[in-house]
Amino acid sequence: MTNYEIMFIVKATLDDAALNNVVKETQKLITDNKSKVIEFKDMGRKKLAYPINKEVSGFYYLMNVEATHEVIREFDRKLRINENILRHLILKKEGE
């Protein structure tokens, strides 16, 4: 298992129920595949540096996870097709 740091931005135009649903589904993608979320931070709503798909702000989330490469590859694929995720970034933590 390898440690990864994942940041993703969710559309700010979603209502609270839909926002919570997107966040729970995102965490569930990791935990359903025998991997674990070590830390999860809600960084709040922030203004974007530039508009993304006509959105000017978004909710930022940061996750530290322990997962295999295959789980991360599937996680990346599913986040790319999710319309409610504006952007995401996955970094492999070195030296841990």
SULLIN-V267778 format. One record per residue. N is the residue number from 1. PSI is psi as a letter, one per 20 degrees, with the letter a starting at -180 (none if undefined). OMEGA is omega in radians with two decimals (none if undefined). Layout:
n-><N:N>
psi-><PSI:PSI>
omega-><OMEGA:OMEGA>
This chain:
n-><1:2:3:4:5:6:7:8:9:10:11:12:13:14:15:16:17:18:19:20:21:22:23:24:25:26:27:28:29:30:31:32:33:34:35:36:37:38:39:40:41:42:43:44:45:46:47:48:49:50:51:52:53:54:55:56:57:58:59:60:61:62:63:64:65:66:67:68:69:70:71:72:73:74:75:76:77:78:79:80:81:82:83:84:85:86:87:88:89:90:91:92:93:94:95:96>
psi-><q:q:p:q:p:p:p:q:p:q:p:i:i:q:r:g:g:h:g:h:g:g:g:g:h:g:h:h:h:g:h:i:k:k:r:q:o:g:q:p:p:o:i:a:p:q:p:q:h:q:p:o:l:j:p:i:r:r:p:p:q:p:p:p:q:o:r:r:h:g:g:h:g:h:g:g:g:h:h:h:i:o:h:i:o:g:q:q:p:p:p:p:p:q:k:none>
omega-><-3.12:3.09:3.12:3.01:-3.07:3.03:3.08:-3.12:-3.14:3.11:3.13:-3.10:3.12:3.04:-3.04:-3.11:-3.14:3.12:3.11:3.12:3.13:-3.13:3.13:3.11:3.14:3.09:-3.11:3.09:3.12:-3.01:3.13:-3.05:3.08:3.04:-3.10:3.05:-3.12:-3.12:3.11:-3.14:2.98:-3.07:3.05:-3.12:-3.14:3.07:3.13:3.12:3.09:-3.13:3.06:-3.10:3.12:3.06:-3.13:3.07:-3.13:3.09:-3.10:3.10:3.14:3.12:2.93:-3.06:3.01:-3.02:3.05:-3.13:-3.12:3.12:-3.14:3.13:3.11:3.08:3.13:-3.14:-3.09:3.09:3.11:-3.09:3.12:-3.08:-3.09:3.08:-3.13:3.14:3.01:-3.14:3.13:3.12:3.06:3.13:-3.12:2.98:3.13:none>
